[in-house]
Amino acid sequence: MLWDFMILSCCVIYLAIPSGLSMLNSFCFSLLLKVVTMPEYLKKRFGGDRIRMYLSVLSLFMYIFTKISVRLVETDSKTTFKRELDRFLKRTKLQGYPLSGLAAVIYTDTLQTIIMVVGSFILMGFSFNEIGGYNALEEKYMNAITTKTTDPLFNISEKCYTPRADSFHLFRDPINGDLPWPALIFGLSVLAIWYWCTDQVIVQRCLSAKNMSHVKAGCILCGYLKLLPMYLMVFPGMVSRVLYTDVIGCVVPSVCKQYCDTEVGCSNIAYPRLVVKLMPQGLRGLMLSVMLASLMSSLTSIFNSASTLFTMDLYTKIRPHAKERELMLAGRVFILVLIGISIAWIPIVQTAQSGQLFDYIQSITSYLGPPIAAIFLLGIFIKRVNEQGAFWGLIIGLLIGLSRMITEFVYGTGNCVKPSNCPWIICGIHYLYFALILFGATCIIVLGVSLITKPIDDVHLYRLCWSLRNRKEERIDLDAGNSSNNDNDSEAEDDEGNSLMIYFFE
């Protein structure tokens, strides 16, 4: 099944999104600041450059770990590493229009979204028609057990190839569940704050909006679209497990290697196989174009945001007087480097977290994202937080997260057939529970250090914190001595059409 059915559990998080976003007027925190990246907001809030530089570098690394490499694996799980390399290098021509401007990316994303949604609805209809409806899916899925369950090299337990008894339950056991319900509700919420409220790829769309009404409408629409994956992706993926049990449900490493070129499982090819095997020729071409559109949409967005982060937050520090042409060239070269590193990371992605892409993405995010979410939340809602507290919270939080991530990579995450030898005290805690622990630890460190160091005067925080959001006085930048870029509220209101907006949600 697609991503082992766990996206279904995550969809419950998004059930509250449309209703929550409809209350944007009450809970939206908008800042009419002329910023182009999220690290730039932190520079205004805390002053100095070290937090901005830290966040920019970490964001670029996370693009490699959780975005570009994963998109390449999703492209075609059945290709070998060499073929993936050759094919993707040919696709680097996609750089042309992500670097031509964010507007081009947004327009193409909009068109491709329509294509993807329509094509996915068609595939869902074919899937349920083939299996006999949802009731038939419930019955047949629990009996979708591969016939190849023995291997002379491994002692394969029955639980490794038998569908979980709670497969159709959203809320699973808090201790033994593969996605415990407390971790689902609270841990995934922490990751959602990082991704939807602070990640440059996502927030850049809001930053480029013409006005507040456009941002609100776009967020509400996306909230409703977020309800669709359960029906358009998860259920068809489960149908694929039923129809092609020996392939999608393979458990013997040698058999899985034969089907999808990886020994840890073939659930990642559930959706593509359904497209190739189930749909008629004409519609098959449509769906293949949909999948390519999905790849292009994701990569162009990532490339554009990564280029912006690198050129505006890092390269301009090295070459402060660089002209626009030089910045464009530097951004293109950096993307080539980013692609090369991401391709080299593909083998790690294919074997981590039992080969489950969803688990891999969420685990890496759980180790690196919570400190960032904590800094943004505390920085917005608690004006007492200062630069020293934020910086040391980020650094110590990063070290804690890296200790878990590096240990997992050294020992391997293992799978049901070949368990990992990683110590339980490090790897035994579910990654979403770990995200909660890391988030709490970061908050304690930030608040503790801030309370024992000098606070920031209110004059530097007007319209940067929730409690001071309505102050009309002129704000003095913390780095006013080094820059003449002071924020004047009246000027921002006069130029609202060209101002960039950052939104944070309670």
N, C-alpha and C positions, 0 to 999 in steps of 0.2 A: 504494500500500500504506500501511498505517497507520504513520505516523511513519517511513516509509522503511525499515522492517524493523529499525531499529537497537535497538528495545527487546529484540529477540531476543538480540542480543549482550550487552546489559546483564543479561539473566536469568542468565547464567553467574555473575555476582557473587553472586546469591542462592542458588546451589546449596549453598553452604557455610553458609547461615544456620541451617537447622534443626539441623544437627549442632553448630554453634558455640553456639547458644542452649541446647542440651541440657547444656552445660558451664557453665551460669550460676553454679552454686555455686562454681566455681573462679575464674571470671573476672569475676564481677559485683562492682562497687564501689558499695555502697549507702550512702547518707547519710541518717540519720534526722534531717532538718532541717525546720523548719517554714517552708518556702519555697513560693511559688506561681508563680514564674517562674524561668527559667534565669539571667537577669541577677542575680537576687537571690543565687544561689549565688556568682557572681563577686564580689559585694560582700562576702560572708562570707569568701571565700578571699583577696582582695587588699585589701579595705578601700576607703574612699572611695566616691564616687558617679560619677566620670567614666566608668569602664569600664561600669558598670551602665547609665548613660544612653546611652552610645555603642551598646551592644549592643541596647538596646530600640529606639532610633530606626532603626538599621540593619535590624533584624528587620522592622519595620513597612514600610520601603521595599521589602524583599525580598518581603513579602506582595503588594505592588502589582505588582512586576516579574515575579514567577515564579508567583504563585498566582491571585489574583483575575482579573487581565487574561486569563490563559491559560484559566481556566475559562469566561470569557465567550466567548472565541473558539471553544472546544470545543463550546459549547452548540449553535451552528448556524453553520457556516462559510459558509453560503449567504446569510445575511441581510446587509443593508447596515448601515452604521454607525448610521444613524438608527433603523432597525428594532431593532437590538440595544439601543440606548439605551432606546427606548420599552418594549421587552419586559422589560428587566432592571429598569427603574424600577418596573414593576408587581410584580416579584418581591421588592422590598425588604420586602414583608410577611414574608419569611423571617426577618427580624431578630427577630421576636417570640419564636421559641423558642430561637435560639442564645443570646440574652441572658437567657433565663429560667433559665439555669444549665447547667453542664457536664453534669450528669446527663441532662438532656433530649437534649443533643447525642449523648451516648454511646449512649443507648437507641435513638434514631432511626438512628444510624450502624450499629448492630448489625443492625437489621431490614433496612435498605437494602442492607447487604452480602450478606445471604442472597438478597435479590431479584436483585441484580446478578450474583452467581455463578451462580444457577440459570438466569437468562435468557441469560447469556453461553454457558453450556454448550449450551443449545438452539440458539443461533445458530451455534455452532461445528459442531454436528451437521448443520444445514442446509447450511452452507458446504461441508463436505467431501462431503456427499451430492451437491451440485450439480456439483462439479468432478470427482468420481470418485476421491477419496481422496488421500493424501499423495503417492504416486508420480506421480499425474497432475499434482498441483500443482508438483512439481519440474520436470516437463517443460514444462508450459504457461506457467509463470511466466517462464522465460527467453525465451519467444517473445511475451510480452505487450508489444508495441511499438505505440504509437499510430500511426494512419494519417495524422495531421496533423502533419507535421514541418517544414514550410517556412513562412517568414514573410518578406515583402518588406523588413521593417525590420531583421531580425537574421539573422546567419549562424549557424545552429543546428548544432552538432556532433553527430555520431552518438552520442557517449557521453552526451549530455544526455537521451536518451529510451530508451536501451538498458539493460536491467537489468544490474547489476554482475555480473561473473563470479564474485565471491565472495559472492553474495547468501545462499547457504546455509552459509556458514562463520562460525563464532563468532569465531575468531581471525584477524584481518585484518592486512595488511601494516603493519609499524610505521612506515613512512614515507609511503606513498601510500594507505593504507587510510582510508576515511571514518570509521572508529572503530578506530584502531590498537590492537593487543592490549596493549602495555605501558600505554598510556593507559587502556584499559578496566580492567585489573587494578589498577593503582596509582592513577591519577588519579581514577577513579570511586570508589575506596575512600575517598579524602580527602573527596569530596563526601558519601559515605554517612555518614561520621562526623559531618559537620556536620548533615545532615538527620535521621538516625535517633537521634542521641545528644544533640543540642543544640537542635534546632528546637522552639520552644514548642508548635506544633500537635501534634507527635508526642509529646514528652516529657510534655505535660500529662496524657495518659492514664495514664502511669505515676505521675505525681505524685498522681493522684486515686484510686489503687488502695487497697483496704482493707488488704492485707498483701502481703508479698513473694511468697507463693505465687501470688496472682492476677496479679502483674506477670510472673512467670516464665512462667506458662501462657499469658498473652496474647501475650507476645513470641514464644514458640515457635509458637503458632497463626498469628500474622502471618507468621512466617518461611516456613511451608509455603504460606500463601496467596500469597506472593510468587513462588512457582514457577508460578502459573497464567497470568499475562499472556501468556507465550509461546504458549500453546495457545488462550486465550480471546480474545486481541486481535491478536497478530501474525499468526498463520496465517489467521484470517478476513480480516484486512486485506490479506494477499497474495492471497487468493482474490478479493477485491474488485477488485484490479488486473487479474486475469485476466479476470473477467467484464465489467468496465466499463473496458476499457483506454483508450479515447479520453478518458474523463473523469478517472479516477484517474491515468493516466499522461500527461496532457496536458503539452505543453512549449512550445507557442506562446502567448505572453502574452495575446493577444486571445482565444484559445480558452479558456484557463484563467479569464480574467475573466468570460467568458460562463457557465461552469459553476459557479464557486464564488466569484465576486466578488473574486478576487485574482489577480495576474498571475504570481506566482512558483511556482504549482503547486497541485494539488488533492488531494494525498495525505491531508490532514487530514479530508476528508469520506468516506474509504474506508469506515469503519465505519458511519456513519449511512446511507450509500447502500445498503450491504448489508442493513441492517435494513429500509429502506423498499421496496427492490426485490425482495428474496428471500423474506422471511417472509410467511406468510399473515396475513390481516387480524387475527384474534384475537391471535396471537402478536406481531404487529407492535405492537399496543397495549401488550402486556406489555413489549416491549423499549424502546419509547418511555418508558414509565414507569420502566424501569430506568435509562435515560440521564438522565432528570430526577432520579431518586433519587441518581444519582452526582453531579450538579451540586449538589443540595441538601446532600448529605453533605459535600462538599468545602467549600462556601461557609459552611455553619454552623460547621464546625470552625475555619475561618480567622477568621470573624467573632468567635467566642468567644475565641479565643486573642489576636487583635489587641486586642479590648476589654480583656482582662485585662492585657496588656502596657501599654497606654496608661494605664489607670486606676491600676494598682498601681505602675508604675515611673515614670510621667511626671506624670500629673495630681496625684497625691498630693504631688509636690514643689512644685507651684504652689499647691495648696490642701491643706495637710497636715491640716487639721481638717474636711475635707469629710465629710458624712454619707453613709450608704449610698445614699439616694435620689439625691443629687447625683452620686455616682459612676456609678450606673446611667444617669442622663440623659446624663452626659458620654460614657459609652461608646457610647450609641446615636447621639449626634450625631457622634462621631468615625467611626463605621462609615459614616454617610452621606457624610462627607468622603472616606473611603477608597474608597467605591464610585465617587464622581465622578471621582477621580484615575485609578482603574483603567480606567474607561470611556474616558477621554481617552487612555490609553496603548494601547488596542486596535490602532490603525493601525500602531504600531511593531511589535507582536507579530506581526501578519499578514504583514509583509514581512521581518522579521529572519530570518537563517539559512535563506534560501531557502524561507521559509514553513513550515519544519519545527518544530512545537511542541516536540518532544523536544530538538532541537538548541538551540533558543532557551532553554529552561529550564536545560539543563545548562551552557550557555555563561555565562549570567548568574550561576549558582551558582558556576561556576569562577572568576569574577572577584571575587566578594564573600565566598564561604563559607570558603575555605581558612584565612584568618587566624583566624576564629572557631574552627575545628576545632583549629588549632595551640594556641590559648590554653587551650582546655579540656583537651586532652591533656597539655600541659606543666604546667598548673596542678595536675592530678591526680597525675601520676606524678613530677614533679620539684619537691620542696618549696623548692628554692633560688630558683625563679621568684618575683619580687616584683611589686608594682603598677606600678612604673616600667617594667620590662621588658615586662609584658603590655600596658600602655597604648601605648607607642611601637611595639610590634610590631603592634598593631591599627591604629594610625594610618598607619604607613608601608605596611603590607600593603594597607590600603584605598586609599591613593593609587596604588600600583602597579596594583591591580585596576581602579580607575576610569580610569586612563590607557588601558588596553586597551579597556574598555567604551565610553568616550566616543569614542575614535578610531573604533571600529567603527560607532557610531551616526552619526558625522559622514560617514564615507566610505561607509557601507552595507556590509553583508556580501556583497551580490551573490549571484549564482547562476550556474549553468552557462551560461545564455543571455546574461546581462549581468554579467560579472565585476566585482568591486570594484576600485577603484584604491588601496585601503589599502596602505601600505608593508608589504613582506613581514616585515620585522623586528618589526613590531607585530602584524599580523593573520595572518601566514603560519604561525605556530606553532599547532598544534591546541589547542583550548581546554582539553582534559584534560591535555595536557602543560604548558600554562600553569598549570593548577591545581597540578600537582606543583612547578613552579618557585616559585610564590607561597607554597606551604606551606613549602617548604624555606627560602626567604628570611625568612619570618616567624619560623620557629623560630630561625634564626641571630640575628636582631635581638633577639628576646625573651631568649635565653640570654646574648647579649653584654651587653645593658644590665643584666640582672639581676646578672651577675657583677661588674660595676663599681659597683654600688650596694648599699646596706645590705640584708642578708637579713631575712626575717621570722622572729621567734622561734617556736620550736616550740609554745609555749603558745597561740599564736593559730591553730595549724594542726591541732590534734587532731581526728581524724575528717574532715578536709577533704582530706588527701593520702593516697595509697596507702600510703606507708611508715608513716604514723601512724594508719591506719584502725582499729587495735585498741586505741588508748590510751584508758584509762578516766578520766583526769583531767579536771577541768572545763576547758573551753576558754574563753578570754577573747577576746571579739570585738575585732577591730582598732579598731573604732569604739566601744569600750566607754565612752569618755568622753562620747560623744554619744547613746548608747543603752544601756538596761539589759537589752537582749535577749541575754543570754549563753546559750550552748547547754550544757545539762547532760545528759550521756549517760544517767544514771539516769532523769531525767525523760522523756527521749525513749523509753526502753525501756518505762516505765510507760504511756506514752501512744502506744504504737506503732500502735494501731488508727487514731488520728487523725493520725499523722505522715505527712508527704509524703515520697516516696522518689524519689531521682534515681539513675538507673542509667547507668553508663558501661562500655563493653566494650573489652577489649584487642583 
